[in-house]
């Protein structure tokens, strides 16, 4: 039986393909729309257009969310690879046009710009003063999206708990996330603090697209608790807004490294195991895509500068 599209040209839109990839990764239209900064109706229409062009359904709904169909699962694997290659081709063409073929594009979490990237970049500049580096400072989820699209060559950020098949990671160090409150907060006075004590708390957290926010929601859900009551939502690192936590009863998130430094003054981690989120910080690259020589050297510098015993095996 011949394919209904044999001999026919398909008018696939690039944004519709990106919509499909995002929904397949997040399993919800809502989170995919947040990642791509589009409305849910626009994203849904894009999925419907793509299904009409392909001639088969891409998703079915289950208790776990939007699940790929048997036909679309293989399509997703191939498309994710091709989309990354297309992003690389676009970036390379732009670099050639601008005369910047030697530019290395790096994504960095704001939490680790000074701690990891700056010292490594200083050394790279000393070794290769003619090299050019373009830096994107953003939160983890946005960095991984940029990496997949080929907008950056590598990313330095907290590694996802489950790394997608199209990405590769090199761990450098550990830096846990902690639930924090102001010193003298009523929660700190409890003799036996339990997670259920946070049920009525008010929070300052990043948006739904950020993995750290999802980690908090998941931890509360596992304990049978409702989602956090977020009264202050931030779209970047909350360092500039920590005075809100110092002068209120808000609960927030902070990396252990930041908490132990000047930014953590007047704040304290909640003293319970459930209030700590174990995570690794490292370098993320695209699977099957070789780094340019400049990127390879930056990775070597970063790996060599990792804290003792915390570099990759």
C-alpha positions, 0 to 999 in steps of 0.5 A: 500500500502506497503512502498517502504522501508519495509523490506529494510535496509537504508544506511543513512549517518549522515552528510546527515541528518545534511545537511537536518536539516541545510537547513530546519532551514535556508531555503537556501543551502548557509547559511546551507553550511556556518553554516556547513563549507562545499561547496554548491555542497557537501551539495546539493549532500547530500540532493539528497542522502538522498532523494534517500534513503528515496524515497520522496522529502524533499524540494520544492522551493518557494519565501521564499526559501527552504520549507519542503514538507508535508512528510518531515516536520514531519520527520524534527521534529522527526529527530531534537529530535533524532539527539540531543539525539544521540549527548548526547549519543556520548558525554556521551560515550566519557565522560565515556571513559575519566572518566569525567562523571561529566564534564559540557559542556558550550557554551559562546558568547565571549561578555558575557564570562567575564560579565556573565559566569566567575562570575558564574563559580567562584561561582560554583567552590567555591561550588563544587571544584571537578566539571569539566567544559568544555567551548566553546567560539564562536558566537551565531549561532555556539553555537546553532549548538553545542547545537543541536548536543549535544556537549554542555549542555547549551549556554549563548548568545543572544537569537534568535528572533524566538526560534526553537521548539527544544530549550528552553531559560531563559532570563537573561538581555537585551543588544542591538546591535548598529550601531557604527562609529568613533567619528567625523564621517560625519554621526554624523554631519547630523541634521536628520539622516535616514537609507538611509544615509547608502546606500553608507557606507562601513561596517565591519561586521561578516559573513553571518552565524551570526544572527547579520549580517542577522539582519542588512541586514533585516533592510536595506531590509525593508527600500528598501536599498541594502545589506551593502557593507562589506569591512571587514568581521570578523568571531569572535567578532570584538573587536580586530579590532575596531581600523579599525572603529576608524581610518576610515569611516567604519560602524560596530556593537557593543553591548551596554554593550561593547560600554559603556565600555573601548572597546567603547572609540572613538566610537559612536552609530548612533543616530536613532532608526533604528540603534539599534537592541533590543535583550535579553541575556540568557541561551539556552538548549535543549527542553526535555533534562534534565540538569545534576545537575551541569548544573542546579546549574549553571543556578540557579547562573546565574539567581540569578546574573541577573541585577535587573528587567532583570531576567526571570519572 
